[in-house]
Amino acid sequence: MPDTTDDLLGALRATAADQPTVRGELRVDHLGPEGRIAGKVYAFTASGGRLRLEAVSPLDTPLRTVAVDGERFSLVDQERHRCLQGAASPCLIGDSVGLELSAAHVAAALVGTIPLIRARQVDSEWNRCGFYEVELTGEEEGWVERVRLEPQEGRLVATQATVTGPEGDVLILELSGYEPAGPNNVLVPRRLSLQMPLSEADLRVEWREIEMGVNLPDNAWQATCPDGYTVEVPTCQPRASLPAFEPPGGVQPAPPPAEEHEEPESGSEEPPTGDQDLSEELGL
């Protein structure tokens, strides 16, 4: 077990967010200003802020696809036959998935990595009930984050975190049901509760299936707009002020490599462009 506050911070940063690509099936229950939405979502995450979420009907037909390649956001709404394409921002992520954070932090939180505020001071203590308490005082005035770390299977995992600002609590996370996953037996929370009280957002997530280290095509992080759909440039307004967060893992991830586009040889067929052609490669 760790002896110093620096060790505890290291345990918070060295988590499943550093693992290879994740693929799985989620049961999602979201309560927000627009009402309650519940259902099945196929989730894909990778380092560099890459995220793909595919909401499907009980019959597994696509309803909505959200994809972020690290910098660009794209959404395909199959029910309304429209597409949104623009620069990825926490505001757009909040409008589309109910959690107003960067795609990198959403992806990391799904596998147990707590978003950490940029701190000018960090304190910690051992609670006699059997867990560590870490308190981060933000670089920005009025911001504090409190995180609970508990030992499980000889390792430390985050089970609670609350980010509080001048207006009150802005982010509350609870993680439970940790189980080993992937070839390295990384501990991943099977159940997550993520709340943003000032934004009236309450997201409950449960992993039904999860795989780590899967291979996905480069275009998995883009949602292609089908012919005939309306393409819109998204606009949104932040619902609450947020502090500056560290990048997941404490190190700024490198952006994904630029794709090289080669001209097709004479007489060859053009590559497929629709997202339906991705289903087999994504394992759906």
C-alpha positions as CSV (number, residue, x, y, z in Angstrom):
1,M,0.0,0.0,0.0
2,P,1.2,3.6,-0.7
3,D,3.0,5.6,2.0
4,T,2.7,9.2,0.6
5,T,0.2,11.5,-1.0
6,D,2.3,11.3,-4.2
7,D,1.8,7.6,-4.2
8,L,-1.9,8.0,-3.9
9,L,-2.0,10.4,-6.8
10,G,0.0,7.9,-8.8
11,A,-2.6,5.3,-8.1
12,L,-5.3,7.6,-9.2
13,R,-3.5,8.3,-12.5
14,A,-2.2,4.8,-13.3
15,T,-5.6,3.2,-14.1
16,A,-7.5,1.5,-16.8
17,A,-7.5,4.7,-18.9
18,D,-3.9,3.8,-19.9
19,Q,-5.1,0.5,-21.4
20,P,-5.6,-0.3,-25.1
21,T,-8.9,0.0,-26.9
22,V,-12.0,-1.0,-24.9
23,R,-15.2,-2.4,-26.4
24,G,-18.3,-3.4,-24.6
25,E,-22.0,-3.2,-24.0
26,L,-23.5,-0.8,-21.5
27,R,-26.9,-0.5,-19.9
28,V,-27.5,3.3,-19.6
29,D,-30.1,5.2,-17.5
30,H,-30.0,8.9,-17.9
31,L,-32.2,11.5,-16.2
32,G,-31.9,15.1,-17.3
33,P,-33.9,18.3,-18.0
34,E,-35.3,16.6,-21.1
35,G,-36.6,13.6,-19.2
36,R,-35.4,10.0,-18.7
37,I,-33.7,7.9,-21.3
38,A,-32.7,4.2,-20.8
39,G,-31.4,1.5,-23.0
40,K,-28.5,-0.4,-24.5
41,V,-25.4,1.3,-25.7
42,Y,-22.3,-0.2,-27.4
43,A,-19.2,1.7,-26.2
44,F,-15.7,2.0,-27.6
45,T,-12.9,3.9,-26.0
46,A,-9.2,4.5,-26.6
47,S,-6.4,6.8,-25.5
48,G,-6.1,10.2,-27.1
49,G,-9.7,11.2,-26.4
50,R,-11.2,8.7,-28.8
51,L,-14.8,7.7,-28.0
52,R,-17.7,6.0,-29.8
53,L,-21.1,5.4,-28.4
54,E,-23.9,3.6,-30.3
55,A,-27.4,3.6,-28.8
56,V,-29.6,0.9,-30.2
57,S,-33.2,-0.2,-29.9
58,P,-34.4,-3.4,-28.1
59,L,-34.2,-5.0,-31.6
60,D,-30.5,-3.8,-32.0
61,T,-31.4,-1.3,-34.7
62,P,-29.3,2.0,-34.6
63,L,-30.8,5.0,-32.9
64,R,-27.9,7.4,-32.4
65,T,-24.1,7.3,-32.9
66,V,-21.7,9.7,-31.2
67,A,-18.0,9.6,-32.2
68,V,-15.0,11.7,-31.3
69,D,-11.6,11.2,-32.8
70,G,-9.8,13.3,-30.3
71,E,-10.6,16.7,-31.8
72,R,-13.7,16.3,-34.0
73,F,-17.2,15.5,-32.9
74,S,-19.8,13.8,-35.1
75,L,-23.3,12.5,-34.3
76,V,-25.7,10.6,-36.5
77,D,-29.3,10.6,-35.3
78,Q,-31.0,7.8,-37.2
79,E,-34.4,8.6,-35.8
80,R,-34.4,12.2,-37.0
81,H,-32.3,11.7,-40.1
82,R,-29.8,14.4,-39.1
83,C,-26.1,14.7,-38.5
84,L,-24.0,17.0,-36.4
85,Q,-20.3,17.7,-37.1
86,G,-18.0,20.1,-35.3
87,A,-15.1,20.6,-32.9
88,A,-15.4,18.4,-29.9
89,S,-16.2,20.3,-26.7
90,P,-17.5,19.4,-23.2
91,C,-20.6,21.3,-24.1
92,L,-21.4,19.1,-27.1
93,I,-20.5,15.9,-25.2
94,G,-22.9,17.0,-22.5
95,D,-25.8,17.6,-24.9
96,S,-25.2,14.2,-26.6
97,V,-24.3,11.9,-23.7
98,G,-25.5,13.8,-20.6
99,L,-22.1,14.4,-19.0
100,E,-20.5,17.8,-19.7
101,L,-16.9,16.7,-19.8
102,S,-14.3,16.2,-22.5
103,A,-14.6,13.0,-24.5
104,A,-11.2,11.9,-23.0
105,H,-12.6,12.2,-19.4
106,V,-15.9,10.5,-20.3
107,A,-14.0,7.6,-21.9
108,A,-11.6,7.4,-18.9
109,A,-14.4,7.6,-16.3
110,L,-16.1,4.6,-17.9
111,V,-13.1,2.4,-17.0
112,G,-12.5,3.8,-13.5
113,T,-10.3,6.9,-14.0
114,I,-11.6,9.9,-11.9
115,P,-11.3,13.3,-13.6
116,L,-8.8,15.3,-11.4
117,I,-8.8,19.0,-11.1
118,R,-5.5,20.9,-11.6
119,A,-4.4,21.3,-8.0
120,R,-2.0,23.7,-6.1
121,Q,-2.2,21.5,-3.0
122,V,-3.0,17.9,-2.3
123,D,-3.6,16.3,1.2
124,S,-4.5,12.8,2.2
125,E,-5.3,10.7,5.2
126,W,-6.2,7.1,6.1
127,N,-9.8,6.7,7.3
128,R,-10.3,4.1,10.0
129,C,-13.2,2.7,8.1
130,G,-10.7,1.3,5.6
131,F,-10.1,3.8,2.8
132,Y,-7.8,6.7,1.9
133,E,-9.3,10.2,1.5
134,V,-7.5,12.5,-1.0
135,E,-8.3,16.3,-1.1
136,L,-7.2,18.4,-4.0
137,T,-7.3,22.2,-3.7
138,G,-7.7,23.7,-7.1
139,E,-5.4,26.1,-8.8
140,E,-8.6,28.2,-9.4
141,E,-10.0,29.9,-6.3
142,G,-12.9,28.1,-4.7
143,W,-12.5,24.6,-6.3
144,V,-12.0,21.5,-4.2
145,E,-12.1,17.8,-5.1
146,R,-12.4,14.9,-2.6
147,V,-11.6,11.4,-3.7
148,R,-12.0,8.1,-1.9
149,L,-9.5,5.3,-2.7
150,E,-10.1,1.8,-1.4
151,P,-7.9,-1.3,-1.4
152,Q,-9.3,-4.2,-3.5
153,E,-7.4,-7.3,-4.5
154,G,-4.1,-5.8,-3.4
155,R,-4.7,-2.6,-5.5
156,L,-6.2,0.8,-4.9
157,V,-9.4,1.8,-6.8
158,A,-11.4,5.0,-6.8
159,T,-14.9,4.5,-5.4
160,Q,-16.1,8.1,-4.9
161,A,-15.2,11.6,-6.0
162,T,-16.9,15.0,-5.5
163,V,-15.8,18.2,-7.3
164,T,-17.1,21.3,-5.5
165,G,-16.9,24.9,-6.8
166,P,-18.1,28.3,-5.7
167,E,-21.7,27.5,-6.6
168,G,-21.7,24.0,-5.0
169,D,-21.1,20.4,-6.1
170,V,-20.6,20.2,-9.9
171,L,-19.6,16.6,-10.3
172,I,-20.3,13.5,-8.1
173,L,-19.0,10.1,-9.1
174,E,-19.5,6.7,-7.5
175,L,-17.9,3.6,-8.9
176,S,-18.5,0.0,-7.7
177,G,-18.4,-3.6,-8.7
178,Y,-14.8,-3.7,-9.7
179,E,-13.8,-6.8,-11.5
180,P,-10.6,-7.9,-13.4
181,A,-10.8,-7.4,-17.2
182,G,-8.5,-7.9,-20.1
183,P,-5.2,-9.8,-20.4
184,N,-3.6,-7.7,-17.6
185,N,-6.5,-8.2,-15.2
186,V,-7.1,-4.5,-14.9
187,L,-9.8,-3.7,-12.3
188,V,-12.7,-2.0,-14.0
189,P,-15.9,-0.8,-12.3
190,R,-19.0,-2.5,-13.6
191,R,-21.3,0.1,-12.2
192,L,-21.0,3.9,-12.3
193,S,-23.1,6.8,-11.1
194,L,-22.2,10.2,-12.5
195,Q,-24.1,13.3,-11.5
196,M,-23.8,17.0,-12.4
197,P,-26.2,18.6,-10.0
198,L,-26.0,22.1,-11.4
199,S,-26.7,20.7,-14.9
200,E,-29.5,18.5,-13.6
201,A,-27.8,15.5,-15.1
202,D,-27.9,12.0,-13.6
203,L,-26.2,9.2,-15.5
204,R,-26.2,5.5,-14.3
205,V,-24.1,3.1,-16.3
206,E,-23.6,-0.7,-16.0
207,W,-21.2,-2.7,-18.1
208,R,-22.9,-5.9,-19.3
209,E,-19.8,-7.0,-21.4
210,I,-16.4,-5.6,-21.7
211,E,-13.2,-6.4,-23.7
212,M,-9.8,-4.8,-23.6
213,G,-7.0,-4.7,-26.2
214,V,-9.3,-5.1,-29.2
215,N,-8.3,-3.9,-32.7
216,L,-10.6,-1.4,-34.3
217,P,-10.3,0.4,-37.7
218,D,-9.1,4.0,-37.7
219,N,-12.4,5.3,-39.0
220,A,-14.2,3.8,-35.9
221,W,-13.9,7.3,-34.3
222,Q,-15.9,9.0,-36.9
223,A,-19.6,8.8,-37.6
224,T,-20.3,9.0,-41.3
225,C,-23.5,10.9,-42.4
226,P,-25.7,8.7,-44.7
227,D,-26.9,10.2,-47.9
228,G,-30.1,12.2,-47.6
229,Y,-29.5,13.2,-43.9
230,T,-29.5,16.9,-42.9
231,V,-26.0,18.1,-41.8
232,E,-25.9,20.7,-39.1
233,V,-23.2,22.6,-37.4
234,P,-23.8,22.1,-33.7
235,T,-24.2,24.9,-31.2
236,C,-24.6,24.7,-27.4
237,Q,-24.3,26.6,-24.2
238,P,-22.5,25.2,-21.1
239,R,-24.9,24.4,-18.4
240,A,-22.4,24.9,-15.5
241,S,-19.0,26.3,-15.0
242,L,-16.3,23.7,-14.6
243,P,-12.7,23.8,-13.3
244,A,-9.6,23.0,-15.3
245,F,-9.0,19.2,-15.2
246,E,-5.8,17.3,-15.7
247,P,-5.7,15.2,-18.8
248,P,-6.6,11.5,-17.9
249,G,-3.5,9.9,-16.4
250,G,-1.9,13.3,-15.7
251,V,-0.1,13.3,-19.1
252,Q,-1.5,15.0,-22.2
253,P,-2.3,12.3,-24.7
254,A,-0.8,12.5,-28.1
255,P,-3.4,13.1,-30.8
256,P,-4.1,10.2,-33.1
257,P,-1.9,10.0,-36.2
258,A,-3.2,11.7,-39.3
259,E,-4.7,9.3,-41.8
260,E,-3.0,8.9,-45.1
261,H,-5.3,9.0,-48.0
262,E,-4.2,7.2,-51.1
263,E,-5.7,7.6,-54.5
264,P,-7.4,4.4,-55.7
265,E,-5.8,2.6,-58.5
266,S,-7.4,2.8,-61.9
267,G,-10.3,0.4,-62.2
268,S,-10.4,-0.3,-58.4
269,E,-13.5,0.2,-56.4
270,E,-14.0,3.1,-54.1
271,P,-13.8,2.2,-50.4
272,P,-17.1,2.0,-48.5
273,T,-18.1,5.1,-46.6
274,G,-21.2,4.3,-44.6
275,D,-21.1,3.4,-40.9
276,Q,-23.0,0.2,-41.8
277,D,-19.8,-1.1,-43.3
278,L,-18.2,-0.8,-39.9
279,S,-20.5,-3.1,-38.0
280,E,-18.5,-6.3,-38.6
281,E,-15.1,-4.6,-37.8
282,L,-16.6,-3.2,-34.6
283,G,-17.8,-6.6,-33.5
284,L,-21.5,-5.7,-33.6
